[in-house]
Amino acid sequence: MQLKNDLFLRAALGQPTERTPVWLMRQAGRILPEYRAVRERLSGFKELVETPDLAAEVTIQPVDLLDVDAAIIFSDILVVPEAMGVTYEMVEKRGPLFPNTVQTAADVENVRVADPYEHLNYVLEAIKVTKRELNGRVPLIGFAGAPWTIFAYMVEGSGSKTFSKARKMLYTEPELSHKLLQKITATTIAYLKAQVVAGADLIQIFDSWAGILPPAHYKEFSYRYISEICNALPEVPVTVFAKGAFFSMQDFTQLNCQVIGLDWNMDVKEARQIFGDSKTLQGNLDPCALYNSFDGVKKETIKMLDAFGKGRHIANLGHGVYPDTDPEKVKCFIQTVKEYSQK
Ligand SMILES: Cc1c2[nH]c(c1CCC(=O)O)Cc1[nH]c(c(CCC(=O)O)c1C)Cc1[nH]c(c(CCC(=O)O)c1C)Cc1[nH]c(c(C)c1CCC(=O)O)C2
């Protein structure tokens, strides 16, 4: 299927574009009343994730309502631990909770390397339905969590400011930690390959908890597994978004990926210096900038665009859009990127 709008893919590959493409991390769900309307009819978040027609519907909502240049499949990074036998509950207003966590050698032994066609087929179906219904309007992004971030949830059992149980395991049980990370990596590679076969045009890897590791641990327990995943996906462009991992940017130049996501703490000029034009940079407006007045949103967006300069840039926020953001401010951000970058 020929894409009608392939700005996002061309920018990812470093090809010239008429303007800067734009989308938002966590654009599906979170901010749209139209999402909440679909969600309220259901028993919960999981029912939505596991029903391909509905997942496709909310995936396409931001394309229709916000006019973004890419869709991201509606799912969650936590479907991977679930497929591996470590199930989660999504607790209203509190976030994910794992009734059984992974602590001992026996627990790691019990975690399975999942076959995506057996345990994650609902995501693959959702990708196929979405591709059909998008009908080539914009590319579709597939995704997974980085192994370290998935490990952090499996061991910790919930969100946490420090993830101290997960970080403790890296010190006290390094070999066991690697064993679990290897199982997660094997599952993730098979899962992402299946997403590409189902129709995903680009893959993004979310290492949301990169920033809490010391650099040496990051290299040993996260970077090497991300590198393995990048090497396993030669068919499509890959974006690596490692929140808070400034210390690893030099290493990231060696990754077999086309796009690096920057969070809002990262200095754009410094990142450009490190990556040159070898990689496309994605980001990085502070999500809080969208609480500003319309004029303020415009000003901050233009400042961000100027910092990146022309070429090899995909405009986005520095992390997922916050749930209480006014969708009109999001539209203002998107429109500003489109108009200003065209000049
Ligand atoms: C760490 C992480 C998670 N999930 C994800 C990450 C990595 C990105 C990041 O750092 O933000 C990724 C994710 N989660 C969701 C998507 C959908 C696609 C999109 O980006 O729009 C994506 C890409 C849906 C979701 N995932 C979740 C919701 C809200 C649940 C609801 O509708 O009740 C949505 C729309 C739930 C979720 N899922 C997770 C948490 C901590 C929570 C609770 C709080 C929240 O972030 O909203 C884990």
The ligand as an SDF file (V2000), in Angstrom:
LIG
                    3D

 48 52  0  0  0  0  0  0  0  0999 V2000
    5.8400    3.1740   31.0500 C   0  0  0  0  0  0  0  0  0  0  0  0
    4.7820    2.8940   30.0070 C   0  0  0  0  0  0  0  0  0  0  0  0
    3.5350    2.2350   30.2200 C   0  0  0  0  0  0  0  0  0  0  0  0
    2.8950    2.1760   28.9990 N   0  0  0  0  0  0  0  0  0  0  0  0
    3.6660    2.7770   28.0260 C   0  0  0  0  0  0  0  0  0  0  0  0
    4.8700    3.2040   28.6230 C   0  0  0  0  0  0  0  0  0  0  0  0
    6.0590    3.8200   27.8820 C   0  0  0  0  0  0  0  0  0  0  0  0
    5.8570    5.2540   27.5720 C   0  0  0  0  0  0  0  0  0  0  0  0
    5.9570    6.1730   28.7630 C   0  0  0  0  0  0  0  0  0  0  0  0
    7.0280    6.2210   29.3820 O   0  0  0  0  0  0  0  0  0  0  0  0
    4.9670    6.8780   29.0130 O   0  0  0  0  0  0  0  0  0  0  0  0
    3.3720    2.9080   26.5950 C   0  0  0  0  0  0  0  0  0  0  0  0
    1.9840    3.1170   26.1260 C   0  0  0  0  0  0  0  0  0  0  0  0
    0.8030    3.0090   26.8280 N   0  0  0  0  0  0  0  0  0  0  0  0
   -0.2600    3.2900   26.0090 C   0  0  0  0  0  0  0  0  0  0  0  0
    0.2540    3.5470   24.7190 C   0  0  0  0  0  0  0  0  0  0  0  0
   -0.6910    3.7320   23.5530 C   0  0  0  0  0  0  0  0  0  0  0  0
   -0.3320    4.4200   22.3660 C   0  0  0  0  0  0  0  0  0  0  0  0
   -0.0230    5.8920   22.5150 C   0  0  0  0  0  0  0  0  0  0  0  0
    1.1560    6.2280   22.7110 O   0  0  0  0  0  0  0  0  0  0  0  0
   -0.9000    6.7300   22.3560 O   0  0  0  0  0  0  0  0  0  0  0  0
    1.6610    3.4770   24.7940 C   0  0  0  0  0  0  0  0  0  0  0  0
    2.7050    3.7170   23.7150 C   0  0  0  0  0  0  0  0  0  0  0  0
   -1.6890    3.2970   26.3780 C   0  0  0  0  0  0  0  0  0  0  0  0
   -2.0870    3.4900   27.7790 C   0  0  0  0  0  0  0  0  0  0  0  0
   -1.5330    2.9090   28.8930 N   0  0  0  0  0  0  0  0  0  0  0  0
   -2.2180    3.2840   30.0130 C   0  0  0  0  0  0  0  0  0  0  0  0
   -3.2890    4.1470   29.6420 C   0  0  0  0  0  0  0  0  0  0  0  0
   -4.3330    4.7710   30.5720 C   0  0  0  0  0  0  0  0  0  0  0  0
   -5.2880    3.7010   30.9920 C   0  0  0  0  0  0  0  0  0  0  0  0
   -6.7560    4.0140   30.8460 C   0  0  0  0  0  0  0  0  0  0  0  0
   -7.2780    4.3850   29.7820 O   0  0  0  0  0  0  0  0  0  0  0  0
   -7.3900    3.7720   31.8590 O   0  0  0  0  0  0  0  0  0  0  0  0
   -3.2060    4.2880   28.2370 C   0  0  0  0  0  0  0  0  0  0  0  0
   -4.1300    5.0660   27.3490 C   0  0  0  0  0  0  0  0  0  0  0  0
   -1.9200    2.8310   31.3800 C   0  0  0  0  0  0  0  0  0  0  0  0
   -0.5200    2.7580   31.8140 C   0  0  0  0  0  0  0  0  0  0  0  0
    0.4860    2.0310   31.2110 N   0  0  0  0  0  0  0  0  0  0  0  0
    1.6870    2.2320   31.8860 C   0  0  0  0  0  0  0  0  0  0  0  0
    1.3970    3.0840   32.9790 C   0  0  0  0  0  0  0  0  0  0  0  0
    2.4360    3.5790   33.9670 C   0  0  0  0  0  0  0  0  0  0  0  0
    0.0220    3.3860   32.9600 C   0  0  0  0  0  0  0  0  0  0  0  0
   -0.7860    4.1980   33.9400 C   0  0  0  0  0  0  0  0  0  0  0  0
   -0.7560    5.6470   33.7830 C   0  0  0  0  0  0  0  0  0  0  0  0
   -0.7190    6.2050   32.3430 C   0  0  0  0  0  0  0  0  0  0  0  0
    0.3750    6.2970   31.8260 O   0  0  0  0  0  0  0  0  0  0  0  0
   -1.7450    6.5680   31.7710 O   0  0  0  0  0  0  0  0  0  0  0  0
    3.0000    1.6570   31.4890 C   0  0  0  0  0  0  0  0  0  0  0  0
  1  2  1  0
  2  3  2  0
  2  6  1  0
  3  4  1  0
  3 48  1  0
  4  5  1  0
  5  6  2  0
  5 12  1  0
  6  7  1  0
  7  8  1  0
  8  9  1  0
  9 10  2  0
  9 11  1  0
 12 13  1  0
 13 14  1  0
 13 22  2  0
 14 15  1  0
 15 16  2  0
 15 24  1  0
 16 17  1  0
 16 22  1  0
 17 18  1  0
 18 19  1  0
 19 20  2  0
 19 21  1  0
 22 23  1  0
 24 25  1  0
 25 26  1  0
 25 34  2  0
 26 27  1  0
 27 28  2  0
 27 36  1  0
 28 29  1  0
 28 34  1  0
 29 30  1  0
 30 31  1  0
 31 32  2  0
 31 33  1  0
 34 35  1  0
 36 37  1  0
 37 38  1  0
 37 42  2  0
 38 39  1  0
 39 40  2  0
 39 48  1  0
 40 41  1  0
 40 42  1  0
 42 43  1  0
 43 44  1  0
 44 45  1  0
 45 46  2  0
 45 47  1  0
M  END
$$$$
